[in-house]
């Protein structure tokens, strides 16, 4: 009986430690600061891909030409 009680207590302690570890991991992952940083990094990585980068440069050039044309007409 004492042996079973000791085993159960060890299992409960292991479960508590695992739960605490999981909660710590979730709190780190759900941190607004971390989410914002990850989103920023993903967006910058996407913007630096050549197709996206050159498309944005082209759109910017067209907008600049339209503004200059409108300003001088």
N, CA, C and O atoms as a CHARMM CRD file, in Angstrom:
* protein
*
  292
    1    1 UNK  N      0.81500  -1.19000   0.00000 PROA 1      0.00000
    2    1 UNK  CA     0.00000   0.00000   0.00000 PROA 1      0.00000
    3    1 UNK  C      0.85900   1.25500   0.00000 PROA 1      0.00000
    4    1 UNK  O      0.60000   2.17900  -0.77100 PROA 1      0.00000
    5    2 UNK  N      1.88100   1.30200   0.85500 PROA 2      0.00000
    6    2 UNK  CA     2.76300   2.46300   0.92300 PROA 2      0.00000
    7    2 UNK  C      3.51200   2.63000  -0.38700 PROA 2      0.00000
    8    2 UNK  O      3.78600   3.74500  -0.83100 PROA 2      0.00000
    9    3 UNK  N      3.83700   1.49600  -0.99600 PROA 3      0.00000
   10    3 UNK  CA     4.55400   1.53100  -2.26300 PROA 3      0.00000
   11    3 UNK  C      3.68000   2.16700  -3.34700 PROA 3      0.00000
   12    3 UNK  O      4.16400   2.97500  -4.14000 PROA 3      0.00000
   13    4 UNK  N      2.41100   1.81000  -3.38300 PROA 4      0.00000
   14    4 UNK  CA     1.49200   2.39400  -4.35500 PROA 4      0.00000
   15    4 UNK  C      1.30500   3.88300  -4.10300 PROA 4      0.00000
   16    4 UNK  O      1.24100   4.66800  -5.04900 PROA 4      0.00000
   17    5 UNK  N      1.21700   4.27200  -2.86200 PROA 5      0.00000
   18    5 UNK  CA     1.04800   5.68100  -2.51800 PROA 5      0.00000
   19    5 UNK  C      2.25600   6.48900  -2.97900 PROA 5      0.00000
   20    5 UNK  O      2.10200   7.58000  -3.52700 PROA 5      0.00000
   21    6 UNK  N      3.44200   5.96400  -2.76200 PROA 6      0.00000
   22    6 UNK  CA     4.66100   6.64900  -3.19700 PROA 6      0.00000
   23    6 UNK  C      4.69000   6.78700  -4.72200 PROA 6      0.00000
   24    6 UNK  O      5.05900   7.83600  -5.25100 PROA 6      0.00000
   25    7 UNK  N      4.30400   5.74100  -5.40600 PROA 7      0.00000
   26    7 UNK  CA     4.29300   5.76600  -6.87000 PROA 7      0.00000
   27    7 UNK  C      3.28600   6.79900  -7.38200 PROA 7      0.00000
   28    7 UNK  O      3.57100   7.55300  -8.31100 PROA 7      0.00000
   29    8 UNK  N      2.12400   6.81800  -6.76800 PROA 8      0.00000
   30    8 UNK  CA     1.08300   7.78100  -7.16100 PROA 8      0.00000
   31    8 UNK  C      1.56800   9.21000  -6.91000 PROA 8      0.00000
   32    8 UNK  O      1.35300  10.09400  -7.73900 PROA 8      0.00000
   33    9 UNK  N      2.21800   9.43500  -5.77800 PROA 9      0.00000
   34    9 UNK  CA     2.73700  10.77300  -5.47200 PROA 9      0.00000
   35    9 UNK  C      3.79300  11.20100  -6.49400 PROA 9      0.00000
   36    9 UNK  O      3.81500  12.35400  -6.92500 PROA 9      0.00000
   37   10 UNK  N      4.67300  10.25800  -6.88200 PROA 10     0.00000
   38   10 UNK  CA     5.68700  10.57500  -7.89800 PROA 10     0.00000
   39   10 UNK  C      5.04500  10.90000  -9.23600 PROA 10     0.00000
   40   10 UNK  O      5.48300  11.81600  -9.93300 PROA 10     0.00000
   41   11 UNK  N      4.00600  10.15000  -9.59600 PROA 11     0.00000
   42   11 UNK  CA     3.30300  10.41100 -10.86400 PROA 11     0.00000
   43   11 UNK  C      2.61400  11.77300 -10.83800 PROA 11     0.00000
   44   11 UNK  O      2.61700  12.50100 -11.83000 PROA 11     0.00000
   45   12 UNK  N      2.02300  12.10700  -9.68800 PROA 12     0.00000
   46   12 UNK  CA     1.36200  13.41600  -9.55600 PROA 12     0.00000
   47   12 UNK  C      2.39900  14.52800  -9.67500 PROA 12     0.00000
   48   12 UNK  O      2.16200  15.52700 -10.35500 PROA 12     0.00000
   49   13 UNK  N      3.53900  14.36300  -9.02300 PROA 13     0.00000
   50   13 UNK  CA     4.59900  15.37600  -9.09400 PROA 13     0.00000
   51   13 UNK  C      5.12400  15.52100 -10.52000 PROA 13     0.00000
   52   13 UNK  O      5.37800  16.63400 -10.98100 PROA 13     0.00000
   53   14 UNK  N      5.28500  14.40800 -11.21200 PROA 14     0.00000
   54   14 UNK  CA     5.73700  14.46400 -12.60800 PROA 14     0.00000
   55   14 UNK  C      4.70200  15.17400 -13.48500 PROA 14     0.00000
   56   14 UNK  O      5.05500  15.95800 -14.36600 PROA 14     0.00000
   57   15 UNK  N      3.43700  14.89300 -13.23600 PROA 15     0.00000
   58   15 UNK  CA     2.37100  15.55000 -13.99900 PROA 15     0.00000
   59   15 UNK  C      2.35300  17.05000 -13.71500 PROA 15     0.00000
   60   15 UNK  O      2.15000  17.84600 -14.63200 PROA 15     0.00000
   61   16 UNK  N      2.56100  17.44300 -12.47100 PROA 16     0.00000
   62   16 UNK  CA     2.62500  18.86900 -12.10900 PROA 16     0.00000
   63   16 UNK  C      3.78300  19.55500 -12.81900 PROA 16     0.00000
   64   16 UNK  O      3.62900  20.65000 -13.36100 PROA 16     0.00000
   65   17 UNK  N      4.93700  18.90800 -12.81200 PROA 17     0.00000
   66   17 UNK  CA     6.10800  19.49600 -13.47900 PROA 17     0.00000
   67   17 UNK  C      5.86500  19.64300 -14.97400 PROA 17     0.00000
   68   17 UNK  O      6.22400  20.66000 -15.56800 PROA 17     0.00000
   69   18 UNK  N      5.26400  18.64300 -15.57300 PROA 18     0.00000
   70   18 UNK  CA     4.95800  18.70500 -17.00400 PROA 18     0.00000
   71   18 UNK  C      3.95600  19.82300 -17.29300 PROA 18     0.00000
   72   18 UNK  O      4.11000  20.55600 -18.27000 PROA 18     0.00000
   73   19 UNK  N      2.95500  19.95300 -16.46700 PROA 19     0.00000
   74   19 UNK  CA     1.95900  21.01100 -16.63500 PROA 19     0.00000
   75   19 UNK  C      2.59500  22.39200 -16.47500 PROA 19     0.00000
   76   19 UNK  O      2.29800  23.30500 -17.24500 PROA 19     0.00000
   77   20 UNK  N      3.45700  22.54400 -15.49200 PROA 20     0.00000
   78   20 UNK  CA     4.14100  23.82200 -15.29000 PROA 20     0.00000
   79   20 UNK  C      5.00800  24.16300 -16.49600 PROA 20     0.00000
   80   20 UNK  O      5.04600  25.31200 -16.93700 PROA 20     0.00000
   81   21 UNK  N      5.68800  23.18100 -17.01600 PROA 21     0.00000
   82   21 UNK  CA     6.51900  23.39600 -18.20600 PROA 21     0.00000
   83   21 UNK  C      5.66700  23.80100 -19.40600 PROA 21     0.00000
   84   21 UNK  O      6.03000  24.71200 -20.15000 PROA 21     0.00000
   85   22 UNK  N      4.54800  23.13200 -19.59100 PROA 22     0.00000
   86   22 UNK  CA     3.64600  23.44400 -20.69600 PROA 22     0.00000
   87   22 UNK  C      3.08000  24.85500 -20.55900 PROA 22     0.00000
   88   22 UNK  O      2.99700  25.58800 -21.54300 PROA 22     0.00000
   89   23 UNK  N      2.69400  25.23400 -19.35200 PROA 23     0.00000
   90   23 UNK  CA     2.16600  26.57600 -19.12000 PROA 23     0.00000
   91   23 UNK  C      3.22800  27.64200 -19.37200 PROA 23     0.00000
   92   23 UNK  O      2.92500  28.69800 -19.92700 PROA 23     0.00000
   93   24 UNK  N      4.45800  27.37700 -18.97400 PROA 24     0.00000
   94   24 UNK  CA     5.54400  28.32000 -19.25000 PROA 24     0.00000
   95   24 UNK  C      5.73600  28.49300 -20.75000 PROA 24     0.00000
   96   24 UNK  O      5.89000  29.61200 -21.23900 PROA 24     0.00000
   97   25 UNK  N      5.72700  27.39000 -21.46800 PROA 25     0.00000
   98   25 UNK  CA     5.88200  27.42200 -22.93400 PROA 25     0.00000
   99   25 UNK  C      4.74000  28.21400 -23.57600 PROA 25     0.00000
  100   25 UNK  O      4.97900  29.02800 -24.46800 PROA 25     0.00000
  101   26 UNK  N      3.51600  27.98600 -23.13400 PROA 26     0.00000
  102   26 UNK  CA     2.37200  28.71000 -23.68600 PROA 26     0.00000
  103   26 UNK  C      2.45100  30.20600 -23.39100 PROA 26     0.00000
  104   26 UNK  O      2.10600  31.02700 -24.24000 PROA 26     0.00000
  105   27 UNK  N      2.90000  30.55400 -22.19800 PROA 27     0.00000
  106   27 UNK  CA     2.99600  31.97800 -21.86300 PROA 27     0.00000
  107   27 UNK  C      4.04300  32.67300 -22.72200 PROA 27     0.00000
  108   27 UNK  O      3.87500  33.83900 -23.08000 PROA 27     0.00000
  109   28 UNK  N      5.11000  31.97700 -23.05300 PROA 28     0.00000
  110   28 UNK  CA     6.12900  32.55200 -23.93300 PROA 28     0.00000
  111   28 UNK  C      5.57500  32.69300 -25.34500 PROA 28     0.00000
  112   28 UNK  O      5.74100  33.73800 -25.97400 PROA 28     0.00000
  113   29 UNK  N      4.92400  31.66200 -25.84300 PROA 29     0.00000
  114   29 UNK  CA     4.38100  31.69800 -27.20300 PROA 29     0.00000
  115   29 UNK  C      3.27500  32.72200 -27.37000 PROA 29     0.00000
  116   29 UNK  O      3.14300  33.31600 -28.44000 PROA 29     0.00000
  117   30 UNK  N      2.47600  32.94100 -26.33100 PROA 30     0.00000
  118   30 UNK  CA     1.31900  33.83100 -26.43100 PROA 30     0.00000
  119   30 UNK  C      1.65700  35.27300 -26.06100 PROA 30     0.00000
  120   30 UNK  O      0.77000  36.12600 -26.03100 PROA 30     0.00000
  121   31 UNK  N      2.90500  35.54800 -25.78700 PROA 31     0.00000
  122   31 UNK  CA     3.31800  36.89800 -25.42800 PROA 31     0.00000
  123   31 UNK  C      3.07400  37.84500 -26.59900 PROA 31     0.00000
  124   31 UNK  O      3.54800  37.58300 -27.70500 PROA 31     0.00000
  125   32 UNK  N      2.34400  38.94200 -26.38300 PROA 32     0.00000
  126   32 UNK  CA     2.08700  39.89500 -27.46700 PROA 32     0.00000
  127   32 UNK  C      3.37200  40.43600 -28.09900 PROA 32     0.00000
  128   32 UNK  O      3.43500  40.65500 -29.30800 PROA 32     0.00000
  129   33 UNK  N      4.38100  40.64400 -27.27400 PROA 33     0.00000
  130   33 UNK  CA     5.66200  41.12400 -27.79400 PROA 33     0.00000
  131   33 UNK  C      6.26700  40.10400 -28.75700 PROA 33     0.00000
  132   33 UNK  O      6.76500  40.47100 -29.82200 PROA 33     0.00000
  133   34 UNK  N      6.22300  38.84000 -28.38700 PROA 34     0.00000
  134   34 UNK  CA     6.76500  37.76400 -29.23000 PROA 34     0.00000
  135   34 UNK  C      5.95600  37.63500 -30.51600 PROA 34     0.00000
  136   34 UNK  O      6.52900  37.47400 -31.59400 PROA 34     0.00000
  137   35 UNK  N      4.63800  37.70400 -30.41300 PROA 35     0.00000
  138   35 UNK  CA     3.78000  37.58800 -31.59500 PROA 35     0.00000
  139   35 UNK  C      4.06300  38.73300 -32.55900 PROA 35     0.00000
  140   35 UNK  O      4.16500  38.52000 -33.76800 PROA 35     0.00000
  141   36 UNK  N      4.19100  39.95100 -32.02600 PROA 36     0.00000
  142   36 UNK  CA     4.48400  41.10500 -32.87700 PROA 36     0.00000
  143   36 UNK  C      5.84000  40.95300 -33.55500 PROA 36     0.00000
  144   36 UNK  O      5.97700  41.25400 -34.74100 PROA 36     0.00000
  145   37 UNK  N      6.82900  40.49600 -32.82400 PROA 37     0.00000
  146   37 UNK  CA     8.17100  40.31200 -33.39200 PROA 37     0.00000
  147   37 UNK  C      8.17100  39.23800 -34.47600 PROA 37     0.00000
  148   37 UNK  O      8.78400  39.41600 -35.52800 PROA 37     0.00000
  149   38 UNK  N      7.48300  38.12200 -34.22300 PROA 38     0.00000
  150   38 UNK  CA     7.41100  37.06000 -35.23000 PROA 38     0.00000
  151   38 UNK  C      6.68300  37.53200 -36.48000 PROA 38     0.00000
  152   38 UNK  O      7.08600  37.20700 -37.59700 PROA 38     0.00000
  153   39 UNK  N      5.60900  38.30100 -36.29400 PROA 39     0.00000
  154   39 UNK  CA     4.86200  38.82800 -37.43200 PROA 39     0.00000
  155   39 UNK  C      5.72800  39.78700 -38.23700 PROA 39     0.00000
  156   39 UNK  O      5.73000  39.74900 -39.46800 PROA 39     0.00000
  157   40 UNK  N      6.46200  40.64400 -37.54000 PROA 40     0.00000
  158   40 UNK  CA     7.35400  41.59000 -38.20400 PROA 40     0.00000
  159   40 UNK  C      8.42500  40.85400 -39.01400 PROA 40     0.00000
  160   40 UNK  O      8.69800  41.21700 -40.15800 PROA 40     0.00000
  161   41 UNK  N      9.02300  39.83400 -38.42900 PROA 41     0.00000
  162   41 UNK  CA    10.05600  39.06500 -39.12200 PROA 41     0.00000
  163   41 UNK  C      9.48400  38.35500 -40.34500 PROA 41     0.00000
  164   41 UNK  O     10.12200  38.31500 -41.39700 PROA 41     0.00000
  165   42 UNK  N      8.29300  37.80000 -40.21300 PROA 42     0.00000
  166   42 UNK  CA     7.65800  37.11300 -41.34600 PROA 42     0.00000
  167   42 UNK  C      7.35300  38.09300 -42.46900 PROA 42     0.00000
  168   42 UNK  O      7.57100  37.79200 -43.64300 PROA 42     0.00000
  169   43 UNK  N      6.85000  39.26100 -42.10700 PROA 43     0.00000
  170   43 UNK  CA     6.52100  40.27800 -43.10100 PROA 43     0.00000
  171   43 UNK  C      7.77300  40.77700 -43.81300 PROA 43     0.00000
  172   43 UNK  O      7.77200  40.92900 -45.03400 PROA 43     0.00000
  173   44 UNK  N      8.83300  41.03000 -43.06300 PROA 44     0.00000
  174   44 UNK  CA    10.08000  41.47600 -43.68200 PROA 44     0.00000
  175   44 UNK  C     10.66200  40.40600 -44.59400 PROA 44     0.00000
  176   44 UNK  O     11.18400  40.71700 -45.66400 PROA 44     0.00000
  177   45 UNK  N     10.57500  39.15400 -44.17800 PROA 45     0.00000
  178   45 UNK  CA    11.07800  38.06600 -45.01700 PROA 45     0.00000
  179   45 UNK  C     10.27800  37.98100 -46.31400 PROA 45     0.00000
  180   45 UNK  O     10.84400  37.77200 -47.38600 PROA 45     0.00000
  181   46 UNK  N      8.97400  38.14200 -46.21300 PROA 46     0.00000
  182   46 UNK  CA     8.11800  38.09800 -47.40500 PROA 46     0.00000
  183   46 UNK  C      8.40800  39.28100 -48.32000 PROA 46     0.00000
  184   46 UNK  O      8.44100  39.12600 -49.54100 PROA 46     0.00000
  185   47 UNK  N      8.61900  40.45900 -47.74300 PROA 47     0.00000
  186   47 UNK  CA     8.87900  41.66300 -48.53500 PROA 47     0.00000
  187   47 UNK  C     10.22900  41.59300 -49.25200 PROA 47     0.00000
  188   47 UNK  O     10.42300  42.24000 -50.28200 PROA 47     0.00000
  189   48 UNK  N     11.15200  40.81200 -48.71100 PROA 48     0.00000
  190   48 UNK  CA    12.47500  40.71100 -49.31900 PROA 48     0.00000
  191   48 UNK  C     12.57000  39.62800 -50.39500 PROA 48     0.00000
  192   48 UNK  O     13.61900  39.46100 -51.01600 PROA 48     0.00000
  193   49 UNK  N     11.49400  38.90500 -50.61200 PROA 49     0.00000
  194   49 UNK  CA    11.48400  37.93100 -51.71000 PROA 49     0.00000
  195   49 UNK  C     11.48500  38.71200 -53.02200 PROA 49     0.00000
  196   49 UNK  O     10.73400  39.67800 -53.15700 PROA 49     0.00000
  197   50 UNK  N     12.31000  38.31700 -53.98900 PROA 50     0.00000
  198   50 UNK  CA    12.44000  39.08400 -55.23100 PROA 50     0.00000
  199   50 UNK  C     11.12000  39.41200 -55.94300 PROA 50     0.00000
  200   50 UNK  O     10.93600  40.56600 -56.32800 PROA 50     0.00000
  201   51 UNK  N     10.19500  38.47000 -56.14000 PROA 51     0.00000
  202   51 UNK  CA     8.96200  38.84600 -56.84800 PROA 51     0.00000
  203   51 UNK  C      8.17700  39.95000 -56.12100 PROA 51     0.00000
  204   51 UNK  O      7.66100  40.87000 -56.75700 PROA 51     0.00000
  205   52 UNK  N      8.09200  39.85400 -54.81700 PROA 52     0.00000
  206   52 UNK  CA     7.34900  40.84700 -54.03900 PROA 52     0.00000
  207   52 UNK  C      8.10500  42.17000 -54.03100 PROA 52     0.00000
  208   52 UNK  O      7.51400  43.23600 -54.20000 PROA 52     0.00000
  209   53 UNK  N      9.39500  42.09100 -53.83500 PROA 53     0.00000
  210   53 UNK  CA    10.23400  43.28300 -53.76000 PROA 53     0.00000
  211   53 UNK  C     10.15600  44.09100 -55.05400 PROA 53     0.00000
  212   53 UNK  O      9.94900  45.30400 -55.01900 PROA 53     0.00000
  213   54 UNK  N     10.31900  43.42600 -56.18600 PROA 54     0.00000
  214   54 UNK  CA    10.31800  44.13400 -57.46500 PROA 54     0.00000
  215   54 UNK  C      8.92500  44.63600 -57.83700 PROA 54     0.00000
  216   54 UNK  O      8.79100  45.67100 -58.48800 PROA 54     0.00000
  217   55 UNK  N      7.90500  43.91600 -57.43200 PROA 55     0.00000
  218   55 UNK  CA     6.54200  44.38700 -57.66500 PROA 55     0.00000
  219   55 UNK  C      6.28900  45.66700 -56.87800 PROA 55     0.00000
  220   55 UNK  O      5.71300  46.61600 -57.41000 PROA 55     0.00000
  221   56 UNK  N      6.71100  45.70100 -55.62400 PROA 56     0.00000
  222   56 UNK  CA     6.53000  46.90500 -54.80900 PROA 56     0.00000
  223   56 UNK  C      7.33200  48.08200 -55.35700 PROA 56     0.00000
  224   56 UNK  O      6.85800  49.21800 -55.32400 PROA 56     0.00000
  225   57 UNK  N      8.52300  47.82900 -55.85400 PROA 57     0.00000
  226   57 UNK  CA     9.32200  48.88800 -56.46900 PROA 57     0.00000
  227   57 UNK  C      8.60000  49.42200 -57.69900 PROA 57     0.00000
  228   57 UNK  O      8.53300  50.63400 -57.90900 PROA 57     0.00000
  229   58 UNK  N      8.06400  48.51900 -58.50800 PROA 58     0.00000
  230   58 UNK  CA     7.33400  48.93400 -59.70200 PROA 58     0.00000
  231   58 UNK  C      6.09900  49.74700 -59.36300 PROA 58     0.00000
  232   58 UNK  O      5.84800  50.78000 -59.98300 PROA 58     0.00000
  233   59 UNK  N      5.33600  49.30000 -58.40300 PROA 59     0.00000
  234   59 UNK  CA     4.13500  50.03600 -57.98500 PROA 59     0.00000
  235   59 UNK  C      4.52800  51.39900 -57.43900 PROA 59     0.00000
  236   59 UNK  O      3.86900  52.39500 -57.73700 PROA 59     0.00000
  237   60 UNK  N      5.57800  51.46000 -56.65400 PROA 60     0.00000
  238   60 UNK  CA     6.05200  52.74000 -56.12100 PROA 60     0.00000
  239   60 UNK  C      6.46700  53.68800 -57.23500 PROA 60     0.00000
  240   60 UNK  O      6.18500  54.88500 -57.16800 PROA 60     0.00000
  241   61 UNK  N      7.14000  53.15900 -58.26700 PROA 61     0.00000
  242   61 UNK  CA     7.55400  53.99200 -59.39300 PROA 61     0.00000
  243   61 UNK  C      6.33600  54.52500 -60.14100 PROA 61     0.00000
  244   61 UNK  O      6.31300  55.69700 -60.51400 PROA 61     0.00000
  245   62 UNK  N      5.33700  53.69900 -60.36500 PROA 62     0.00000
  246   62 UNK  CA     4.11500  54.13300 -61.06400 PROA 62     0.00000
  247   62 UNK  C      3.40200  55.20800 -60.25200 PROA 62     0.00000
  248   62 UNK  O      2.96000  56.21200 -60.81000 PROA 62     0.00000
  249   63 UNK  N      3.28700  55.01100 -58.95500 PROA 63     0.00000
  250   63 UNK  CA     2.64300  56.00700 -58.10500 PROA 63     0.00000
  251   63 UNK  C      3.42100  57.32000 -58.14100 PROA 63     0.00000
  252   63 UNK  O      2.81900  58.39000 -58.21900 PROA 63     0.00000
  253   64 UNK  N      4.73700  57.25200 -58.08600 PROA 64     0.00000
  254   64 UNK  CA     5.56300  58.46200 -58.14200 PROA 64     0.00000
  255   64 UNK  C      5.35600  59.19300 -59.46100 PROA 64     0.00000
  256   64 UNK  O      5.23800  60.41900 -59.46700 PROA 64     0.00000
  257   65 UNK  N      5.30900  58.46800 -60.58300 PROA 65     0.00000
  258   65 UNK  CA     5.09000  59.08900 -61.88900 PROA 65     0.00000
  259   65 UNK  C      3.72000  59.74300 -61.93900 PROA 65     0.00000
  260   65 UNK  O      3.58800  60.85800 -62.44400 PROA 65     0.00000
  261   66 UNK  N      2.70200  59.07300 -61.42700 PROA 66     0.00000
  262   66 UNK  CA     1.35700  59.64800 -61.42400 PROA 66     0.00000
  263   66 UNK  C      1.28400  60.91800 -60.57600 PROA 66     0.00000
  264   66 UNK  O      0.61900  61.88000 -60.96000 PROA 66     0.00000
  265   67 UNK  N      1.95000  60.92600 -59.44600 PROA 67     0.00000
  266   67 UNK  CA     1.95800  62.12000 -58.59100 PROA 67     0.00000
  267   67 UNK  C      2.67100  63.27400 -59.28700 PROA 67     0.00000
  268   67 UNK  O      2.20000  64.41000 -59.26100 PROA 67     0.00000
  269   68 UNK  N      3.81200  62.97500 -59.91100 PROA 68     0.00000
  270   68 UNK  CA     4.55700  64.03300 -60.60400 PROA 68     0.00000
  271   68 UNK  C      3.73900  64.56400 -61.76800 PROA 68     0.00000
  272   68 UNK  O      3.68800  65.77700 -61.97300 PROA 68     0.00000
  273   69 UNK  N      3.09700  63.69300 -62.53500 PROA 69     0.00000
  274   69 UNK  CA     2.27500  64.13300 -63.66100 PROA 69     0.00000
  275   69 UNK  C      1.11600  65.00100 -63.18800 PROA 69     0.00000
  276   69 UNK  O      0.80500  66.01700 -63.80900 PROA 69     0.00000
  277   70 UNK  N      0.48900  64.60900 -62.10900 PROA 70     0.00000
  278   70 UNK  CA    -0.64400  65.36300 -61.58100 PROA 70     0.00000
  279   70 UNK  C     -0.17700  66.72300 -61.04600 PROA 70     0.00000
  280   70 UNK  O     -0.88700  67.71900 -61.18500 PROA 70     0.00000
  281   71 UNK  N      0.97900  66.76400 -60.45400 PROA 71     0.00000
  282   71 UNK  CA     1.50700  67.99200 -59.89500 PROA 71     0.00000
  283   71 UNK  C      1.86200  69.01000 -60.98000 PROA 71     0.00000
  284   71 UNK  O      1.63600  70.20700 -60.79900 PROA 71     0.00000
  285   72 UNK  N      2.41600  68.54500 -62.11100 PROA 72     0.00000
  286   72 UNK  CA     2.84500  69.44000 -63.17100 PROA 72     0.00000
  287   72 UNK  C      1.78500  69.68100 -64.24700 PROA 72     0.00000
  288   72 UNK  O      2.03300  70.45900 -65.16900 PROA 72     0.00000
  289   73 UNK  N      0.64500  69.05900 -64.16700 PROA 73     0.00000
  290   73 UNK  CA    -0.42400  69.30700 -65.14900 PROA 73     0.00000
  291   73 UNK  C     -1.43700  70.24700 -64.64400 PROA 73     0.00000
  292   73 UNK  O     -2.39700  70.55700 -65.35000 PROA 73     0.00000
